[in-house]
Amino acid sequence: MAYTLILVGVFWNGTGALTLGMLSTIQWDWLPALLLGSLLGGYTGAHLAIVANNRWIKRVFEVVTIAVGMKLILG
């Protein structure tokens, strides 16, 4: 299961990165912050998934998703 998630993630993220790289300029100076955020977020999410219950995690995900959506809509 973990291998599937990793391979699918690498494939889709790699495809997206390649496509965006061909369409625009890559901001290489953002890469360290993006990698650090990804690693910290993945670790924190995995830790919370073990410690917290499933209902709490779903609620947090819903709140974050709605907040990001509203930010995108309202600018």
Protein Blocks (a to p, Z undefined) as FASTA:
>chain_A
ZZmmmmmmmmmmmmmmmmmmmmmccdfklmmmmmmmmmmmmmmmmmmmmmmcfklmmmmm
mmmmmmmmmmmmnZZ
